[in-house]
Every structure is written in structure tokens, then in C-alpha cells.
Amino acid sequence: MLVSSKELLTDALKNHYAIGAFNVENMEMVIAVLNAAEETKSPVIMQTTPGTIKYAGVDFYFANIRAAAERANVPVVCHLDHGNSFETAVLAFHTGYTSIMIDGSKLPFEENISLTKSVVEVCHAGNVPVEAELGRVGGKEDDLDNTKGKNPFTDPNEAAEFIERTGCDSLAVAVGTAHGVYKGVPQINFEVLTKIHELVKIPLVLHGTSGVPDEQVTKCINLGMCKVNYATDLRIAFTHGVKEYMKGSPEGFDPKKYGAFGIEEVRKYVLQKMILLKNK
């Protein structure tokens, strides 16, 4: 069933676990994520970025996720990841997405508040929750790269003020992770995260989790992270599966056959992460 993220994240915060949020790029990834969620009996968030939406249209991706939700025995959320404008956020909202992120982190503090508040007002009128971002998660997500020359960490006091003034339902914070492929092992700043956790009482969101050691993810969950995002590693897993098929069948041409290999690789990856997030 297709549900809102609000109740799921509220329960995760209360009971100290996290919901996996997985970026899906095509129908095969949707199938893979759903299979892993069913196998672990886990609620799941499937999400798309503006770049993904640009590839095929917000309606195509919503239709895929809605179809998965209708055949699922677990709760499924359709989430806009890194919404980069008021217009994109509202489009996803009107299309039927059940959770919206507006990412104004590249803007000055007051402008981020203004943009986020405007999206919250629209979405809350339809009982759809809003995720916002404060601070600058490293790397690039689509065309968004807002870390150059900037303090990479979320200010805990600003986070508390931001939540109070915008009314957002969850907050993505910058604590040392990055989008894309890491060069070396990432090191999360747990001192900053601890201070944020002390001041912020809504669910926190960890972006750029692909490549982060599991033990660091577990510690983040204990410090209020209730939604954990994975994107890059799913792309890598799917591509690896396709390459493995083509290596053994270089003359192959049936997308269903090499797509099945991609599905299996993504399913295995998501399964492991879902077990981690549930058990901490």
C-alpha cells in the first residue's frame, strides 16, 4: 500500500530504528527494492531525484512505484528526493507523491527557510509531509553541488530554529557524508550529530550513505537518524549485474534477461541494508 512517510518516521524515531530510502532509476530497480522489502517485511521509501524525473517524467516513476505499492504487503512511500524548486516539489505533490523533499541547502539561511515554508504550506494542506535540508552534504546529487568554500556541517542551533520556523517534518543534516563514490572511508562527525540530536526532536535524515561503513550507520540511527538514503550503490549494483550477464552472454540482446541480473544484484544489496536498519 502507498502511504505517507510521516507515521513511519515517527515510529522509527520512537523505537530507534531507520527506514531505508532507495533511489530507483527504472522499473527493474522498483521491482528489486520491493522484493527486498517483502522478504524482510520492511516498510520502504522509493525515491526519485529531479534528474531521474527529467529522464522519463514524474508520472512514469509515480506509476511504477504506485503499481509496486498496490501489490505489496508492506508500506511503500513514494518520495521526491532533492526537490530543487518550488515548482518541482508541487508537481510531485500533485502527481501523487506521498512524501516531498525540498532542498534549499544551497541558498542562504533565510531564503532556505522561505522556500521550505512555502512547500510545507502546500503539502501540509494535502497531508503530505516535507523533508528539508540544512547544511551541505558533500559531493553532487544531479546538478547540485553546494559545498565549495562552505562549512560542510549543519549548525545545531540553526537546525532547531529552521524546524521551528518552517514546520518541516524531517531534516536532512550534513555530518560528513557525501553523494557519489567516496575516495577513502567516510568519517561522520558524531560530535555535531550529537548536538543536533539534543536540540532537534523530529526525525533526521542521512544522505550520501552509499559507502558509509555499517557501524557508522548504526551509530547514526542511535542519534536520531530515521531515514537513511542509498542511491549510488544501487546504480553500481544494477550495472554490475548487467555487465556480468553480458560477460557470460556477449551476444545477448533480450533486456529481460540482463535486466533480471540487475534486479538480483540490487535486491541483494537492499536486503542487506534493510536488515541493518531494522536491527541497528
N, C-alpha and C positions, 0 to 999 in steps of 0.2 A: 504494500500500500504506500501511496505517496503522502508524506507527512511534512510538517514544519520541523525545522531544526531546534526550535526554542525548547520544547519539552525534553527532547533528547539530551541537549547540552546541559539543561538544568539538572536532570537526573545524573548525568556524568559528573557534574561539579559536586553534587551532594554525596555521591557514592565513590568518588575518587577513581574514576577511570576515564577513558577518552573514546571518542567516536572517530573512526577513520574516515578521512575525506580524500577521495581519489579522483584525479583528473582523468576524464575519459575523452579520447580523441576520435573514436569511431564506434560502430556497433559492436565490434568484437571486444573492445575494452569494456563496454557496458555489460556484455554477457559474462566476461571473466570476473568482473567485480561482483556482479550479482551471484554467480556461482560460489565465490568465496564467502560472501555474506550468508548465503543459505547454509553452507556447510558448517560455519561457525555459529549460526543463529545470532548474528550480529546486526544491529542497525547500521546503516551505511549512508554516507553522503557521497553522491556522484556530482562532480562539478566541472564546469567549463569556463575557460577564460574568454575575454573578448577576441583574442586571436583565433581560438578554436571556433567560436561562433562565426567569425568572419569567413571561415573556410566553407561552411555549409549552411549557416543560418541558425538563429536561435530556435526556430520552430522545429528544425530537424533534430537537434540534440534533445530538446524537451520531449519530442515524440518518442525517441529511443528510450530515454530514462523513464518516462511515464509507462511505456509498454513493459519495461523491466519491473517497475513497481507493481503493476497490475497482476503480474504472475508470481510475485514474491510473497513469501510468508514472513518476511522481516520488514521493518520500517525502512523506507527509502526516501532520502531528501534529494531534491534537485536544486543545486546551489550555483549561483553565479560567483565565480572566483575572480577577484581583482577587477570588479567593475570599474571602468576608468572614466566614467562620466555619469551625470545625472540621467542623460538620455538612455544610455545603455542599461543602467540599473532599472529604469522604469519600463523599458522594453521587455526585459526579462521578467519583471513583475507581472506585466500584463499578459505575457505569453503563458504564464502558469508556474514559473519557478517558485519553489516553496521556501527559499532562503536566498538572500541577496547580500553580496559584499560590495560596498563602495570603498574604493581605495583612494583616499585623498592624501596619502602619506607624502607625496611629492610636493604638496602645497604647504605654505606657511600655516602655522598652528590655527590661527583664526579662520583662514579660508577652508582648512580641512574641517573644522567644526561646522562652518556654514554649509558646506556641501553635504556632509554626513547627515546633519539635521534635516536638510531638505529631503533626502532619500528616506530617512526614518519616518518623516511625516506622511509620505505617500504610502510606504509599505505597511506601516502600522495600521493605516486605515483599512487595509485588507488582511490584517492579522498575519503578515509575513515578517519574520524577524530580519534584522540587519546586522551584519558583521562590518566592522570598520577596522582601519589600520592606523597605528600611530608609531612613529619611528621608521627606520629604514632598513628593511630586510635586504641583505646583500644580494648580488647577482642580478639577473634580469628575468622578469616574467613578461612574456610577449615583448613589447617595446618599452616597458617600464624599467628604467634604471635610475634610481634616485639616491644613490649612495655616494657619489663623487664629492669629496671635500666636506662631507657631512658627518656629524656624530652618529654612529650606526645604532645606538641603543635608545630604546624608549625611556623617556624620563618618567619615573613612577608618579611624581606629583602631577605632571601634565596628564598622565593617563587617568587619574582619578577625576580631575577637572573635566577632561574630554568626555568621559562617560556621563557625568552629571549634566553637562550642557547639551549633549547630542541625544541621549536616550537610546544609544545603540545597545544591542542585546549581547554581543560578544565582541572581543577586541583582539586583533592580531597585533602582537608586540614583537619588537626587534631585540633579540637577546644573543645574537651571534650566529644565527643560521643564514643561509643564502640560497637563492634559487639557482638551479642548474647543477652542473657537476663540480664537486669540491676538488680543490687542489690541496691534498692533505686531509687530515682528520679535523672536522669542525670542533670548536670548543665553545660551548654555551656559557654565557656569563650568568652563573646561578646567583651571584650577589644581586645583580639587577633584577632578575626574575623574582627572587625572594622579596625584595622591596615592593615590586609591583603587586605580588600576591597578597602582601599585607594590606595594601591600600585599595585594591580592586576586588569587588565582590561579584562580578559577573564572569562567565566563562572566558578563558583566554584561549587564543588560537596560535598554534605553532606552524609557521610557514617554512618552506625550504627544508623539509625533514628528510628528503631522499639523501642517503649517505650519512645521516647522523647515527652514531652508534646507539644500539638499543638501550644500553644502560643510561645514556643521557636522556633519551626519550622518557624512560620510566621516571627519572628524577623530575623531569618537566611536568609529568602528569601529577606527581605528588605536590607540585607547586602551582596547581590550578589550570594547567593546560587541559582543555576538554575536547578540543578538535585538533586533530593532527593531520596535516596535509602531505600527500605524496603525489608527485607528478613526474619528475624526470625519470625516476627508476621504473615507472610503468612503461614509459616510452622505450626505455632501454630494453626492458624485458620483452615487450612485444616485438621489437625489431630483432632481438636475438632469436626468438622463436622462428620468425620468418626466414632469417638467414640460415638457421640450422636445417630447416626443411629444404631450402634451395641448394644447400651444400650436398644433401643426400639425393636430391632430385633436381639437378640443374636444368632439366628440360621441362620441369613442371610449369603449368600455366593456370591451374584452377585456383582462384582466390580462396575458395572454401577450404582447400587443403592446407595451404600455407597459413591462412587465417586461423585455422584450428590450432596450429603450433603456437601462434602468437597468443591466442586465448589461454592456452595451458600455461605458458610462462607467466603471464600476468596473473592468472588465478593463483599459482603457487606463491608468487610474491605477496599478493594481497592477503592470502590466507595467513601467512606468517606474521604479517603486521597486525592483522585483526586479533590474533591470539595474543600478541604482545600488548596491545592496547587494552584488552579486556582483563588480562591477568596482571598487568603492570610488572 
